[in-house]
Every structure is written in structure tokens, then in C-alpha cells.
Amino acid sequence: MEQTSQSGRPAVFLQTKGITKAFAGVKAVDDVDLSIECGKVLGLVGANGAGKSTLIKILAGAHPQDSGSIFIDGREVSIPDPRASTDLGLSFIHQELTLVSEFNAVENITLGVKKKSFMGMIDWKDTRERVQKVIERINLHAPLNVPVKELSIADQWLISIGRALFLNARMIAMDEPTASLSETEVEMLFTVIRDLTANGIAVVYVSHRLDEILEICDSITIMKDGKKVLDTGGDMSKQDLIDVIAGRHVTAIAGRVRSFEHVLLELDAVSDNNKVKDVSLSLYKGEILGISGLAGAGRTELGNLIFGSRRLKSGSMRWEGNPYRPRTPSYAVSKGIVLVPEDRHTEGLIVDNTIAFNVNLPGVRLTRSLSLVPVVSTGKGRSIARSVVKRLQIKTTGEAAEVSSLSGGNQQKVVIGKWLPGNPRLIIMDEPTRGVDVGARAEIYDIIHSMSGNGTTFVVISSDVEELPGLCDRVLVMVEGRVSGELSGKSITKENILKLSYTRQTPNSGGNKDLPK
């Protein structure tokens, strides 16, 4: 007898049986059975390329399955297109939010929905009243009449959830929902998710942040190489989850206590127009310096100041004791300073081109002009790309493969790899493991440690407070554009980073140094 919920509907909202999907003969999803229950949170985890995104796209009507069946409320259904998916009560919120940036919250929530009208004119009063009911459910306090581009990422996520509720969604899939959120905003999102499930809505939570998976999910499905390898009620340890996802035992990175002598870069009271305020620091050759803080703390802007993509307003910088004032990124690169940006897709890669093309983009000396169009020299360029692929162990069919065919972790390696032929002396990495699975994370950490051991200096800007202990020699925490404190050695802990992240600084306060464990 089929189990039912209190509403009289089946307790299992959606099921897949034997779902299979192949691209060019390679199975991206292979015979997957999935059960999504009403009023429950299902964690969907796995390495990049495990098949999670393809499975989600099948449910969203973006890809037809090659074989297998989908059932909703016990009835087999067909999902030929996104409209059919929406009509069945399925909603999907992707990591790269699909809101119309120039539209306000009301316009985004009701986008594409038929609205009440009078004599050909939309009844916006009625529409706003309907939206208000949704707004109250998600506890959104942002102004409704300003373009969403002016709102925080957290508010934009709430608006996306509000749109799903406005469409009467019975299941909401969330892809990396906390990637750009602060700890406080994560807790706010979790409160909304718990309210959704209390009202019978199913949530599929896709994330590489395993602590969040263990906290918010009622059950967890792990995928690897297109197959479902494990269903669990969420009673596994984090280490066990990591080992299943990676397919091997992954050893935690150990704490680092090293000493340095040669000062490479010095910042003295540097400020920009409004995001970076009076920051001073010394950076040593071979050091790994972490920059942490809440969203909007000025971390990314500080990295861009050093790289020359943001204008210095006051203060000074010195590179090996000599004045350094980069007005362009090319000047920084000429000194051996490079940047791995936060958004690899829009700022770090041309994903529709090859690995070889991307690796050789910074090497102007390897290009030649053909009718004013720059063309990467195929001889030396491919040789260098093969060397980078081998050095960073990029999983690919070859340097001629398109970057879009790679997993997120391997795409990140290409962003790092394109700078290596120039032998950089300082690599600024902004959110280096965002959207990267645990196995690839460990490989990126190994790359950083190995290069650091050979004298390359790193600045690692990260909102993931769990990756900085063990990875970094020192961590500076920023609050509202200022450094609130410095941690080193064993004092680099998640707890200390969070404590400094909520310690507001005032001009000339000096910050705190080396909080105790």
C-alpha cells in the first residue's frame, strides 16, 4: 500500500526509475532511481561530472532522458520542456541566478505569469497583493520597487524562492544556494527552507558544502560517474561522505607553522573609493596568506587593487622594496603578479574554446596576427598546454578539448594553469574552490602547497572558513573594508575567523592579532 502524507497525497512526491542519459555515447546519468519526499530536504551530492546537473536538467525539461521513467504522485509523467516541468510543480534555482537584473522584485516574481488585467492594462495592485503573501512567507525585507541588481545575493535568492512559490511549486531544487552567502545569510536561508518543508514542499539541495548537507538534509543521495552509489538518512560522518564522493580516502590538511624572511609585497594604509579602507600588510616570499570576512567586507576589492584592476585612492604599495602602483593588470603581470578571479566563467575562461587556447591567452609572445585577428601559434602553444595539463593533472581527452567539456574542478585548474608558463611570483586566488568537489579541492590545495614550497606566494581570498585552516600560513580577516585581525599557525580556526568577522573596526583601531585558540 502506497504511503500517503497528511494531505492525502503520496508521501513520495517525485520518483525516477532507471533514468539514463548519454552524450556522444558517454553516459552522464546511468540507471538512476531517485525518491523525493513531500516536506523533506534531499541532499544531492557528488563530484563535478557525477551526473547531478544532468539529472536536474532532465527533471527541468532541458534534456529528455534516453530511457527510464518519471513519476509524480505515483503517476508516470512526461517532461518534454521547461513549461511542462513548471506545470507539474517543479522549480529550479540555479547557482547563477536567472533574475532580470533591471526588473524589481515584483516583476521578477511574476515574470511570465498571466496577470489580472482591466481593459488591456495589468492590474498591478492585485499583482502586488498576491506577491505580498509570498513575500511574507519568505521573510523578505528588501525594497520591492528597486532593480534586483541593487539587492544583496541573499535577497536575490529569496526572490527566486518567492517566484517558485508564486508558481505554486511543490518541489524546489537549489543549486549551490550558499556559495555567495555569509554565515548569517546561510542561517536565514535555512530558516526559509525549514518553513517550506513544514508546509509540505520538497527541497532538493545540491551543494559541495558537506557541513550544510549534514545540517539541513533529511536524506542524502550520492552520485559518482553518472550512477547513484549511495542513499543515506544523513547519519554518516563528513569524512565518510568525502571518501564516498571522492572514491578514496581523503586525508584532512594539517596545520602549517612556517617562517619567512623575504618581504615580497608591502601595503601601507591603502584605500580605494569606498570598499577598501586603510589596509596595511606585509606579504612574504613563499607564504600562503588567506583573506577572509563576510560578503561585502572588501576581500575581492583588495585583491583587485593589488592586481591593478581597481584604482588606488590613497596609501602606497611596494614590490620588493620599490614603489608599486599598478594602473592596469598588464603592469601587475609584468611584475609576476596574476589573478585567478572569483567567476571563472565570465572573467577567467573562454569556455567555448580549447584548453590550449585558454592556457596560451596570457602569452602574447606566442600569438601572431592574421588579418588583425590574434591567433594562438599551434606549435609552441600546444606544447605548453600539454605541459600544463600534465603538471596540474587536468582530466581531459587532450589540450584540444573545449573547456566547456571539463568539470568545474578541471576548469579551475585551467584558470590556474594559464598563468604558469609566465612563472608568476604572486598568485591571487579569489574563491579558488567555489563549486568544486572535494576531490578536486584536495588537488588544488596540493598545487598551492607544492608551488608555495618552491617559492611562489599566494593570496587566497575565501568565504569558506573551513578551507583556510591548514591551507594558509596566516589569515587576515576583513570587516567593512578594514582588517579586523590577523591569525597565524594554530590560531587559524573557523571559530576565530568567525569571531573576527563580526568584530567591527573603526579608523585607527588597529585590529586584533593572533587570537588565542
Summary of the structure (lengths in Angstrom):
residues: 517
radius of gyration: 24.5
end to end distance: 55.5
largest distance: 78.2
contacts: 1678
relative contact order: 0.10
helix: 33%
strand: 27%
